[in-house]
Amino acid sequence: MTSVLIAPEARNLAERVAVEVRAGDDTVIDSLISAIVASDSYYSEATMLTAEQLREACVGNLHAMVEALADRSRIDLRPAHAAGRLKAELGIPISSLLRAFRLGGRALWDRITELADGPGDIELSGVAADLWEIVDTYSDAAVQAYHDTEIDLTRADEMRAARLVRSLFDDHSGHPSRLLEAMRGLGLPESGVFGVVVADCDPTALTPASLRRGVAALGVQSAWDMHVDSVVGLVIAPTADDAYRAADHVGATTGGRVGIGTLFTSPMSIVSALTEARSAAGAASRGVTRFGDDPIAHLLASDTAASDVAAAQILGPVLGLPDTERSDLLAVLDAWFRCGGSATRVADTLFCHRNTVRYRLRKISDLTGRDTTDPAQSAELYVALRAVQLRAG
């Protein structure tokens, strides 16, 4: 509620118009409705705004404005708020809303001049300024309600879309129609090359819209579900290469560990692909890992508790060393596997002497009881090392 002071000389003419409106005289109302419909195609061709709704908005706002003009110190902006909300909900442009208020002010002014004692009536100059001040007040209130409603509608649409996206990754094996309904609701195609992408990252700097735009530039459609510490996405691409390019884009955008499950052509495979994508993301060191690229890492990532136990049992004595010594031993063990068991190549890789490599490998053997030259024991060391690396991220 807002107070508007009306000039004393305006009260007589304004009160006469108010009396007419209170008495149910529809002259001004009918004139206003005709002017609105004639001047704006959004009203004349509207399929959602009914004639009753238009009339109700006109009656409510004209009554409120004429009462304020008749020197009511407290004006009622509820009709203006209601009009703004209605127009926003129906998608009628804000320019049409403002035009209707201007026409309302014009209709009141025309009636006031008809009641005046001619153009020289001293009251007219006072009432004109007051009338357009009130029209501005009501217009501003309607515009604010319009914008507030737009925000509410956008938020509601975003929440609905978020619920639909999350439902994509639910198990719909018993009700496949629900999955298809969710995809249609999101405007996603039901055919193509599908892939599920999981990115372990801080999602606060990302939005579903930004991720959609990024992969859309690659010709890929998508939907994204934001979690506390990860992002889950469904990509639908023309080809497998396009799907993998989309995953690469996500990896470059997030900078975190990204996994993509086995590609598929039926939406009903989303849930199993999600499990694979999570496993692939957990197995990744950095960048993008495709499920199946590193079976040992996927196996370890699928049961982190067991992998932690294996690491502790096999490499526990090494992990308990001071930081520098531990890092040196783990580095030489990693290089040993990467270099195919060649001490010379390990030495070149780590910029140290071959004797240093052999010394560190012997120390690992002494601490763990496992020899890198024994196939079975070497396999155990490799599994434990990969578990340590995965845990470190």
LUMMAR-261121 format. One record per residue (C-alpha): residue number from 1; x, y, z. Coordinates in Angstrom, 1 decimal. Layout:
# LUMMAR-261121
NUM, X, Y, Z
...
This chain:
# LUMMAR-261121
1, 0.0, 0.0, 0.0
2, 1.4, 3.4, -1.0
3, 0.2, 6.9, -0.1
4, -0.5, 9.4, -2.9
5, -1.5, 13.0, -2.1
6, -4.1, 14.4, -4.5
7, -4.3, 18.2, -5.2
8, -7.5, 19.6, -3.5
9, -8.8, 21.1, -6.8
10, -8.8, 17.6, -8.3
11, -11.3, 16.2, -5.9
12, -14.5, 17.4, -7.4
13, -14.1, 16.0, -11.0
14, -12.4, 12.9, -9.7
15, -15.2, 12.2, -7.2
16, -17.8, 12.6, -9.9
17, -16.1, 9.9, -12.0
18, -15.7, 7.7, -9.0
19, -19.4, 8.0, -8.2
20, -20.2, 6.8, -11.8
21, -17.9, 3.9, -11.5
22, -19.2, 2.9, -8.1
23, -22.7, 3.0, -9.5
24, -21.8, 0.4, -12.1
25, -21.6, 2.7, -15.1
26, -19.7, 0.7, -17.7
27, -19.2, 3.6, -20.1
28, -15.5, 4.0, -19.3
29, -14.9, 0.3, -18.9
30, -16.4, -0.5, -22.3
31, -14.5, 2.3, -23.9
32, -11.2, 1.0, -22.4
33, -11.7, -2.6, -23.4
34, -12.5, -1.6, -27.0
35, -9.4, 0.6, -27.2
36, -7.2, -2.2, -25.8
37, -8.5, -4.8, -28.2
38, -8.3, -2.4, -31.2
39, -4.8, -1.3, -30.5
40, -3.0, -4.5, -29.6
41, -3.1, -7.9, -31.4
42, -2.0, -9.7, -28.2
43, -5.4, -8.9, -26.8
44, -7.5, -9.2, -30.0
45, -5.9, -12.5, -31.0
46, -5.2, -13.9, -27.6
47, -6.2, -17.6, -27.2
48, -5.4, -17.8, -23.5
49, -6.6, -14.5, -22.1
50, -10.3, -14.6, -22.0
51, -12.7, -11.7, -22.4
52, -13.7, -12.2, -18.8
53, -10.1, -12.0, -17.6
54, -9.5, -8.8, -19.6
55, -12.7, -7.2, -18.3
56, -11.9, -8.2, -14.7
57, -8.4, -6.6, -15.0
58, -9.8, -3.4, -16.5
59, -12.6, -3.1, -13.9
60, -10.3, -3.8, -11.0
61, -7.6, -1.3, -12.0
62, -9.9, 1.5, -13.2
63, -11.9, 1.3, -9.9
64, -8.7, 1.4, -7.9
65, -7.2, 4.3, -9.9
66, -10.3, 6.4, -9.9
67, -10.7, 5.9, -6.1
68, -7.2, 7.1, -5.6
69, -7.8, 10.0, -7.9
70, -10.8, 10.9, -5.8
71, -8.4, 11.7, -2.9
72, -8.0, 8.4, -1.2
73, -4.8, 8.8, 0.7
74, -4.2, 5.0, 0.6
75, -4.3, 3.3, -2.7
76, -4.8, -0.4, -3.4
77, -2.2, -1.8, -5.7
78, -3.6, -5.4, -5.6
79, -5.4, -5.1, -9.0
80, -2.2, -3.9, -10.6
81, -0.2, -6.8, -9.1
82, -2.9, -9.2, -10.3
83, -2.8, -7.8, -13.8
84, 1.0, -8.0, -13.9
85, 1.0, -11.6, -12.7
86, -1.7, -12.7, -15.2
87, 0.0, -11.2, -18.2
88, 3.3, -12.8, -17.2
89, 1.7, -16.2, -16.8
90, 0.0, -15.9, -20.2
91, 3.2, -14.7, -21.9
92, 1.7, -11.4, -22.9
93, 4.5, -8.9, -23.5
94, 5.2, -6.3, -20.9
95, 4.8, -3.6, -23.6
96, 1.2, -4.7, -24.0
97, 0.7, -4.5, -20.3
98, 2.0, -0.9, -20.2
99, -0.1, 0.1, -23.2
100, -3.2, -1.1, -21.4
101, -2.4, 1.1, -18.4
102, -1.8, 4.1, -20.6
103, -5.1, 3.5, -22.4
104, -6.8, 3.2, -19.0
105, -5.4, 6.6, -18.0
106, -6.6, 8.0, -21.3
107, -10.1, 6.6, -20.8
108, -10.3, 8.2, -17.4
109, -9.0, 11.5, -18.8
110, -11.5, 11.5, -21.6
111, -14.4, 11.0, -19.2
112, -13.1, 13.7, -16.8
113, -12.9, 16.2, -19.7
114, -16.5, 15.3, -20.6
115, -17.6, 16.2, -17.1
116, -15.5, 19.4, -16.9
117, -16.9, 22.9, -17.7
118, -15.0, 23.1, -20.9
119, -11.3, 23.3, -21.7
120, -10.9, 26.3, -19.4
121, -12.1, 24.4, -16.3
122, -9.5, 25.2, -13.6
123, -9.8, 21.7, -12.2
124, -8.4, 20.1, -15.3
125, -4.9, 21.3, -14.9
126, -4.7, 19.9, -11.4
127, -6.3, 16.6, -12.1
128, -4.1, 15.9, -15.2
129, -0.9, 15.7, -13.3
130, -2.5, 13.7, -10.5
131, -4.0, 11.2, -12.9
132, -0.8, 10.4, -14.8
133, 1.1, 10.1, -11.5
134, -1.4, 7.5, -10.4
135, -1.2, 5.7, -13.8
136, 2.6, 5.6, -13.4
137, 2.2, 4.2, -9.9
138, -0.1, 1.4, -11.0
139, 2.0, 0.7, -14.1
140, 5.1, 0.4, -12.0
141, 3.4, -2.0, -9.6
142, 2.1, -4.1, -12.4
143, 5.6, -4.2, -14.0
144, 7.2, -5.3, -10.7
145, 4.6, -8.1, -10.3
146, 5.3, -9.1, -14.0
147, 9.0, -9.4, -13.4
148, 8.6, -11.2, -10.1
149, 6.2, -13.7, -11.8
150, 8.7, -14.2, -14.6
151, 11.4, -15.1, -12.0
152, 9.0, -17.5, -10.3
153, 8.0, -19.1, -13.5
154, 11.6, -19.5, -14.6
155, 12.5, -21.0, -11.3
156, 9.6, -23.4, -11.5
157, 10.6, -24.5, -15.0
158, 14.2, -25.0, -13.9
159, 13.0, -27.1, -10.9
160, 10.7, -29.2, -13.1
161, 13.5, -29.7, -15.6
162, 15.9, -30.7, -12.8
163, 13.4, -33.3, -11.6
164, 13.0, -34.7, -15.1
165, 16.8, -34.9, -15.6
166, 17.3, -36.7, -12.3
167, 14.6, -39.2, -13.2
168, 16.5, -40.1, -16.4
169, 19.1, -41.9, -14.3
170, 16.5, -43.9, -12.2
171, 15.8, -47.5, -12.9
172, 12.7, -47.6, -15.2
173, 13.0, -51.2, -16.2
174, 9.5, -51.8, -14.8
175, 8.0, -48.7, -16.3
176, 9.9, -47.8, -19.5
177, 7.2, -45.3, -20.5
178, 8.2, -43.0, -17.7
179, 11.7, -42.7, -19.0
180, 10.4, -41.9, -22.5
181, 8.0, -39.3, -21.0
182, 11.0, -37.6, -19.2
183, 13.0, -37.5, -22.4
184, 10.1, -36.0, -24.3
185, 9.6, -33.5, -21.5
186, 13.2, -32.4, -21.9
187, 13.0, -32.3, -25.6
188, 15.6, -35.1, -26.0
189, 15.7, -37.4, -29.0
190, 14.9, -41.1, -28.4
191, 17.4, -42.4, -30.8
192, 21.1, -41.8, -31.5
193, 24.3, -42.8, -29.9
194, 23.9, -42.4, -26.1
195, 26.5, -42.0, -23.5
196, 26.6, -41.3, -19.7
197, 29.3, -39.0, -18.5
198, 30.3, -38.5, -14.9
199, 32.7, -35.7, -13.8
200, 34.1, -35.7, -10.3
201, 34.5, -32.0, -9.7
202, 33.1, -28.9, -7.9
203, 29.9, -28.1, -9.8
204, 29.4, -24.7, -8.3
205, 31.1, -23.0, -11.2
206, 29.0, -24.9, -13.7
207, 25.4, -24.8, -14.8
208, 23.4, -27.3, -16.7
209, 22.8, -24.7, -19.4
210, 26.5, -23.9, -19.8
211, 27.3, -27.6, -20.2
212, 24.4, -28.1, -22.7
213, 25.6, -25.1, -24.8
214, 29.2, -26.4, -24.8
215, 28.4, -29.9, -26.2
216, 25.6, -28.5, -28.4
217, 28.4, -26.7, -30.3
218, 29.7, -30.2, -31.1
219, 26.3, -31.3, -32.5
220, 25.5, -33.2, -29.3
221, 22.3, -32.9, -27.2
222, 22.5, -33.4, -23.5
223, 21.0, -33.2, -20.0
224, 22.9, -32.6, -16.8
225, 22.3, -33.4, -13.2
226, 24.3, -31.4, -10.6
227, 25.4, -33.2, -7.4
228, 27.4, -32.1, -4.4
229, 30.7, -33.2, -5.7
230, 30.0, -34.4, -9.3
231, 28.1, -33.8, -12.5
232, 26.2, -36.5, -14.2
233, 25.2, -36.1, -17.9
234, 23.4, -38.0, -20.6
235, 24.7, -37.2, -24.1
236, 22.9, -38.1, -27.4
237, 25.2, -37.8, -30.4
238, 25.0, -38.6, -34.1
239, 28.1, -40.8, -33.9
240, 30.3, -42.5, -31.3
241, 33.2, -40.1, -32.0
242, 30.8, -37.1, -31.3
243, 29.9, -38.7, -28.0
244, 33.5, -39.1, -27.0
245, 34.3, -35.5, -28.1
246, 31.5, -34.3, -25.8
247, 33.1, -36.2, -22.9
248, 36.5, -34.6, -23.8
249, 34.8, -31.2, -23.7
250, 33.4, -31.9, -20.3
251, 36.9, -33.0, -19.1
252, 38.4, -29.8, -20.4
253, 35.7, -27.7, -18.9
254, 35.7, -29.2, -15.4
255, 39.4, -30.0, -15.1
256, 38.4, -33.0, -13.0
257, 38.3, -36.8, -13.4
258, 35.8, -37.7, -16.1
259, 34.4, -41.1, -16.9
260, 32.2, -42.2, -19.8
261, 30.4, -45.6, -19.8
262, 30.0, -47.9, -22.7
263, 28.0, -46.2, -25.5
264, 24.5, -47.6, -26.3
265, 21.6, -47.0, -28.6
266, 18.6, -47.7, -26.3
267, 17.7, -45.3, -23.5
268, 16.9, -48.3, -21.3
269, 20.7, -48.8, -20.8
270, 21.2, -45.5, -19.0
271, 21.4, -47.0, -15.5
272, 24.0, -49.6, -16.3
273, 26.0, -47.0, -18.3
274, 25.9, -44.7, -15.2
275, 27.5, -47.4, -13.1
276, 30.2, -47.8, -15.7
277, 30.8, -44.1, -15.9
278, 31.1, -43.7, -12.2
279, 33.6, -46.6, -12.2
280, 35.5, -45.0, -15.0
281, 35.6, -41.6, -13.3
282, 36.9, -43.2, -10.1
283, 39.6, -45.0, -12.1
284, 40.7, -41.8, -13.9
285, 43.8, -39.9, -12.8
286, 43.1, -36.8, -14.8
287, 41.2, -36.2, -18.0
288, 38.7, -38.6, -19.5
289, 38.6, -42.4, -19.0
290, 36.4, -44.6, -21.1
291, 35.0, -47.6, -19.3
292, 37.1, -50.6, -20.2
293, 40.3, -48.7, -21.0
294, 41.9, -49.6, -17.6
295, 40.2, -52.8, -16.3
296, 42.4, -53.0, -13.2
297, 41.6, -49.4, -12.2
298, 37.9, -50.0, -12.8
299, 38.0, -53.1, -10.7
300, 39.7, -51.2, -7.8
301, 37.3, -48.2, -8.2
302, 34.3, -50.5, -8.0
303, 35.3, -51.6, -4.4
304, 37.3, -48.8, -2.8
305, 37.3, -50.5, 0.6
306, 38.9, -53.7, -0.8
307, 41.4, -51.7, -2.8
308, 42.4, -49.7, 0.3
309, 42.9, -53.0, 2.2
310, 45.1, -54.4, -0.6
311, 47.2, -51.2, -0.7
312, 47.8, -51.3, 3.0
313, 48.6, -55.0, 3.2
314, 50.9, -55.0, 0.2
315, 52.6, -51.6, 0.3
316, 52.0, -50.7, 4.0
317, 55.7, -50.6, 5.0
318, 56.4, -48.3, 2.1
319, 53.5, -46.1, 2.8
320, 54.6, -45.7, 6.4
321, 58.0, -44.1, 5.4
322, 58.7, -40.4, 5.6
323, 57.3, -38.4, 2.7
324, 60.4, -38.0, 0.6
325, 61.5, -41.6, 0.8
326, 58.0, -42.9, 0.2
327, 57.6, -40.8, -2.9
328, 61.0, -41.9, -4.3
329, 60.1, -45.6, -3.9
330, 56.6, -45.2, -5.3
331, 58.0, -43.2, -8.2
332, 60.6, -45.9, -9.1
333, 58.0, -48.6, -8.8
334, 55.6, -46.8, -11.1
335, 58.4, -46.1, -13.6
336, 59.4, -49.8, -13.5
337, 56.0, -50.9, -14.7
338, 55.7, -48.1, -17.2
339, 59.1, -48.9, -18.7
340, 58.5, -52.6, -19.0
341, 60.9, -53.6, -16.3
342, 64.0, -51.9, -17.8
343, 66.3, -50.4, -15.2
344, 68.0, -48.3, -17.9
345, 64.8, -46.8, -19.1
346, 63.7, -46.1, -15.5
347, 67.0, -44.4, -14.8
348, 66.5, -42.2, -17.9
349, 63.0, -41.4, -17.0
350, 63.8, -40.4, -13.4
351, 67.2, -38.8, -14.2
352, 69.1, -41.1, -11.9
353, 71.7, -43.8, -12.1
354, 70.7, -47.4, -12.8
355, 72.3, -48.5, -9.4
356, 69.9, -46.1, -7.7
357, 67.0, -47.8, -9.4
358, 68.2, -51.2, -8.4
359, 68.7, -50.1, -4.8
360, 65.2, -48.7, -4.5
361, 63.7, -51.8, -6.0
362, 65.6, -54.0, -3.6
363, 64.4, -51.8, -0.7
364, 60.8, -52.2, -1.9
365, 61.3, -56.0, -2.0
366, 62.8, -56.0, 1.5
367, 59.9, -53.9, 2.9
368, 57.1, -55.7, 1.2
369, 58.5, -59.2, 0.8
370, 57.6, -59.0, -2.9
371, 60.1, -59.1, -5.7
372, 59.4, -57.1, -8.9
373, 61.0, -59.9, -11.0
374, 58.5, -62.5, -9.8
375, 55.4, -62.4, -12.0
376, 52.8, -63.1, -9.3
377, 54.5, -60.8, -6.7
378, 55.0, -58.1, -9.3
379, 51.3, -58.3, -10.1
380, 50.4, -57.8, -6.5
381, 52.7, -54.7, -6.3
382, 51.1, -53.3, -9.4
383, 47.6, -53.7, -8.1
384, 48.6, -52.1, -4.8
385, 50.3, -49.2, -6.5
386, 47.3, -48.5, -8.7
387, 45.1, -48.5, -5.6
388, 47.4, -45.9, -4.0
389, 47.3, -43.8, -7.1
390, 43.5, -43.9, -7.4
391, 43.1, -43.0, -3.8
392, 45.4, -40.0, -4.3
393, 43.4, -38.9, -7.3
